[in-house]
């Protein structure tokens, strides 16, 4: 009996050792090409119904400005205008050695620059008050386009007749306005593209709705019946006041003639003899 129990104990001991060794997990050795301090990269799986933003969608919004950003851009534009107005006030063409024709030409160029800058400031102020207006943004863009060539012309004359360094300051102010104009152009490009997409989607939806309506109503009404072209027939004629007066006059003339001839104007009605 003891031998049997001893044999069973010896047979069960390896199985217990095997079960214990299998329950313990042995850590995996690190990858030889992976540094010890590098974290394991993970992939984020979006929740159902959520679409991750693609790089193309992010690039589509490039250039768009929030209303606060538009106002900040308009403030930078005001600073550039202030600097340009200060430079214009420091020009003294009467001290230059110019002929009368050249003096008159430069004075006209300077007046044209002042007028274009005044128009630019007007549109800039309106666009700053309404940064979501596409129309005001476009007008501001055009106003800068009118100022830039005039600034370049004045800068060229100042650099030639007064001081090249002073003329370079005009060019620098013009470059600042040009950079601001490019930012406005990117913003307007985004808004125009967005509105064009909305218009195209609206037209597509309307066409689809029209096709669905035509398909649903195709068997509810019969085909159209052609009608013959006929000439309308008018029965009777409307009597006018002039025709009625003429008839009354003719009747009176007939009565007068009958009275002159001794005949009654109208004959009494005939009566049938009574039996």
C-alpha positions as CSV (number, residue, x, y, z in Angstrom):
1,X,0.0,0.0,0.0
2,X,2.8,2.4,0.9
3,X,4.5,1.6,-2.4
4,X,1.3,2.5,-4.4
5,X,1.0,5.8,-2.6
6,X,4.6,6.6,-3.1
7,X,4.3,5.8,-6.8
8,X,1.3,8.1,-7.2
9,X,3.1,11.0,-5.3
10,X,6.1,10.6,-7.6
11,X,3.9,10.7,-10.7
12,X,1.9,13.8,-9.6
13,X,4.9,15.9,-8.6
14,X,6.2,16.6,-12.2
15,X,2.7,17.6,-13.3
16,X,2.4,20.2,-10.5
17,X,5.8,21.5,-11.4
18,X,4.8,21.8,-15.0
19,X,1.5,23.7,-14.1
20,X,3.4,26.1,-11.9
21,X,6.0,26.9,-14.5
22,X,3.3,27.5,-17.1
23,X,1.4,29.9,-14.9
24,X,4.4,32.2,-14.5
25,X,5.0,34.6,-17.5
26,X,8.6,35.1,-18.6
27,X,9.3,38.7,-19.7
28,X,10.2,39.1,-23.4
29,X,13.7,40.3,-24.0
30,X,14.0,43.8,-25.5
31,X,14.5,44.3,-29.2
32,X,18.2,44.6,-30.0
33,X,17.6,47.6,-32.3
34,X,15.3,49.5,-30.0
35,X,16.9,51.9,-27.4
36,X,16.0,51.3,-23.8
37,X,14.5,54.8,-23.3
38,X,12.3,54.7,-26.5
39,X,8.5,54.4,-25.9
40,X,6.5,52.0,-28.0
41,X,4.6,53.8,-30.7
42,X,0.8,53.4,-30.6
43,X,-1.9,54.0,-33.2
44,X,-5.0,56.0,-32.1
45,X,-8.1,54.5,-33.5
46,X,-10.9,57.1,-33.9
47,X,-14.3,56.5,-32.3
48,X,-17.2,55.4,-34.6
49,X,-18.7,58.3,-36.5
50,X,-15.6,60.4,-36.2
51,X,-13.4,61.0,-39.2
52,X,-9.8,62.1,-38.6
53,X,-8.8,65.4,-40.2
54,X,-6.8,64.8,-43.3
55,X,-3.8,66.9,-44.4
56,X,-5.7,68.1,-47.4
57,X,-8.6,69.4,-45.2
58,X,-6.1,71.3,-43.1
59,X,-4.5,72.7,-46.2
60,X,-7.9,73.8,-47.5
61,X,-8.3,76.2,-44.5
62,X,-4.9,77.8,-45.1
63,X,-5.2,81.5,-45.3
64,X,-8.5,81.8,-43.5
65,X,-8.6,84.5,-40.8
66,X,-10.8,84.7,-37.8
67,X,-12.6,88.1,-37.2
68,X,-10.1,88.9,-34.4
69,X,-7.2,88.1,-36.8
70,X,-8.7,90.4,-39.5
71,X,-9.0,93.2,-37.0
72,X,-5.4,92.7,-36.0
73,X,-4.4,92.7,-39.6
74,X,-6.3,96.0,-40.2
75,X,-4.5,97.5,-37.2
76,X,-1.1,96.6,-38.8
77,X,-2.4,98.2,-42.0
78,X,-3.3,101.4,-40.1
79,X,0.3,101.5,-38.7
80,X,1.7,101.2,-42.2
81,X,-0.6,104.0,-43.4
82,X,0.5,106.2,-40.5
83,X,4.1,105.7,-41.3
84,X,3.5,106.5,-45.0
85,X,1.5,109.7,-44.1
86,X,4.4,110.8,-42.0
87,X,6.8,110.3,-44.9
88,X,4.6,112.2,-47.3
89,X,4.5,115.1,-44.9
90,X,8.3,115.4,-44.9
91,X,8.6,115.8,-48.7
92,X,9.5,119.3,-49.8
93,X,9.6,119.3,-53.6
94,X,9.9,123.1,-53.7
95,X,13.6,122.7,-52.6
96,X,14.4,120.4,-55.5
97,X,16.0,121.6,-58.7
98,X,13.1,120.9,-61.0
99,X,11.6,122.5,-64.0
100,X,8.0,123.9,-63.9
101,X,6.7,120.8,-65.8
102,X,8.5,118.4,-63.5
103,X,7.3,120.3,-60.4
104,X,3.7,120.1,-61.6
105,X,4.0,116.4,-62.5
106,X,5.4,115.5,-59.1
107,X,2.7,117.6,-57.3
108,X,0.0,115.7,-59.2
109,X,1.6,112.4,-58.3
110,X,1.7,113.4,-54.6
111,X,-1.9,114.6,-54.6
112,X,-2.9,111.3,-56.3
113,X,-1.1,109.4,-53.6
114,X,-2.9,111.3,-50.8
115,X,-6.3,110.7,-52.4
116,X,-5.7,106.9,-52.9
117,X,-4.5,106.7,-49.3
118,X,-7.6,108.4,-48.0
119,X,-9.8,106.0,-50.0
120,X,-7.7,103.1,-48.6
121,X,-8.2,104.3,-45.0
122,X,-12.0,104.6,-45.6
123,X,-12.3,101.0,-46.8
124,X,-9.9,99.7,-44.2
125,X,-12.0,101.2,-41.4
126,X,-15.2,99.7,-42.8
127,X,-13.6,96.3,-43.1
128,X,-12.3,96.5,-39.6
129,X,-15.8,97.2,-38.3
130,X,-17.2,94.3,-40.4
131,X,-14.5,91.7,-40.7
132,X,-16.9,89.0,-42.1
133,X,-17.8,91.1,-45.1
134,X,-16.4,89.7,-48.4
135,X,-17.3,92.9,-50.3
136,X,-15.4,95.2,-47.9
137,X,-12.4,92.9,-47.9
138,X,-12.3,93.0,-51.7
139,X,-12.6,96.8,-51.8
140,X,-9.8,97.0,-49.3
141,X,-7.7,94.8,-51.5
142,X,-8.4,97.0,-54.5
143,X,-7.6,100.2,-52.5
144,X,-4.1,98.8,-51.6
145,X,-3.6,98.0,-55.3
146,X,-4.3,101.7,-56.1
147,X,-1.8,102.9,-53.5
148,X,1.2,100.7,-54.3
149,X,2.1,102.0,-57.7
150,X,1.8,105.6,-56.6
151,X,4.1,104.9,-53.6
152,X,6.6,103.5,-56.0
153,X,6.5,106.5,-58.2
154,X,7.0,109.0,-55.3
155,X,9.8,106.8,-53.8
156,X,11.6,106.9,-57.2
157,X,11.4,110.7,-57.4
158,X,12.4,111.2,-53.7
159,X,15.4,108.9,-54.1
160,X,16.5,110.7,-57.3
161,X,16.0,114.4,-56.3
162,X,16.4,114.3,-52.5
163,X,18.0,111.3,-50.8
164,X,18.2,107.6,-51.8
165,X,17.9,106.6,-48.1
166,X,14.7,108.6,-47.8
167,X,13.3,107.1,-50.9
168,X,14.1,103.7,-49.5
169,X,11.8,104.4,-46.6
170,X,8.9,104.9,-49.0
171,X,9.7,101.6,-50.6
172,X,9.8,99.9,-47.3
173,X,6.3,101.2,-46.4
174,X,5.1,100.0,-49.8
175,X,6.5,96.5,-49.1
176,X,4.7,96.4,-45.8
177,X,1.4,97.2,-47.5
178,X,2.1,94.6,-50.2
179,X,2.6,91.9,-47.6
180,X,-0.6,92.8,-45.8
181,X,-2.4,92.7,-49.1
182,X,-1.2,89.2,-49.8
183,X,-2.7,88.1,-46.4
184,X,-6.0,89.7,-47.3
185,X,-5.9,88.0,-50.7
186,X,-5.4,84.5,-49.1
187,X,-8.4,85.2,-46.8
188,X,-10.6,86.3,-49.7
189,X,-9.6,83.3,-51.7
190,X,-10.7,81.0,-49.0
191,X,-14.1,82.8,-48.6
192,X,-14.7,82.8,-52.3
193,X,-13.9,79.1,-52.6
194,X,-16.2,78.3,-49.7
195,X,-19.1,80.2,-51.2
196,X,-18.5,78.7,-54.6
197,X,-18.7,75.2,-53.0
198,X,-21.9,76.1,-51.2
199,X,-23.5,77.4,-54.4
200,X,-22.5,74.3,-56.3
201,X,-23.9,72.0,-53.5
202,X,-27.2,74.0,-53.5
203,X,-27.6,73.7,-57.3
204,X,-26.8,70.0,-57.2
205,X,-29.4,69.5,-54.4
206,X,-32.0,71.4,-56.3
207,X,-31.4,69.4,-59.5
208,X,-31.7,66.2,-57.5
209,X,-34.9,67.3,-55.9
210,X,-36.4,68.2,-59.2
211,X,-35.5,64.8,-60.7
212,X,-37.0,63.0,-57.8
213,X,-40.2,65.1,-58.0
214,X,-40.5,64.5,-61.8
215,X,-40.0,60.7,-61.2
216,X,-42.7,60.7,-58.5
217,X,-45.3,62.6,-60.5
218,X,-44.7,60.9,-63.9
219,X,-47.8,58.5,-63.7
220,X,-50.2,60.7,-61.7
221,X,-51.2,62.9,-64.7
222,X,-52.0,62.0,-68.3
223,X,-50.2,63.3,-71.3
224,X,-51.0,66.8,-72.4
225,X,-53.8,67.2,-75.0
226,X,-53.0,69.4,-77.9
227,X,-55.5,72.1,-78.8
228,X,-56.5,73.5,-82.2
229,X,-55.8,77.1,-83.0
230,X,-59.2,78.7,-83.7
231,X,-60.2,82.3,-84.4
232,X,-62.4,83.5,-81.5
233,X,-66.0,84.5,-82.6
234,X,-67.4,87.5,-80.8
235,X,-71.2,87.5,-80.7
236,X,-72.9,90.9,-80.3
237,X,-71.5,94.3,-80.0
238,X,-71.3,96.5,-77.1
239,X,-73.5,99.6,-77.5
240,X,-71.8,102.8,-76.6
241,X,-73.3,106.0,-75.3
242,X,-72.6,107.7,-78.7
243,X,-74.6,105.0,-80.6
244,X,-77.5,105.3,-78.1
245,X,-77.7,109.1,-78.4
246,X,-77.7,108.8,-82.2
247,X,-80.6,106.3,-82.1
248,X,-82.6,108.6,-79.8
249,X,-82.0,111.6,-82.2
250,X,-83.2,109.6,-85.2
251,X,-86.4,108.6,-83.3
252,X,-87.2,112.2,-82.4
253,X,-86.7,113.3,-86.0
254,X,-89.1,110.6,-87.2
255,X,-91.7,111.7,-84.7
256,X,-91.4,115.3,-85.8
257,X,-91.8,114.4,-89.4
258,X,-94.9,112.3,-88.6
259,X,-96.5,115.1,-86.6
260,X,-95.9,117.5,-89.5
261,X,-97.6,115.1,-91.9
262,X,-100.6,114.6,-89.6
263,X,-99.8,111.0,-88.9
264,X,-99.2,109.6,-85.5
265,X,-95.6,108.7,-84.9
266,X,-96.6,105.2,-83.8
267,X,-99.6,103.2,-84.9
268,X,-101.9,101.8,-82.3
269,X,-101.8,98.1,-81.8
270,X,-104.3,96.1,-83.9
271,X,-107.1,94.4,-82.0
272,X,-108.8,91.3,-83.2
273,X,-112.6,91.4,-83.6
274,X,-114.5,89.6,-80.9
275,X,-117.1,87.0,-81.9
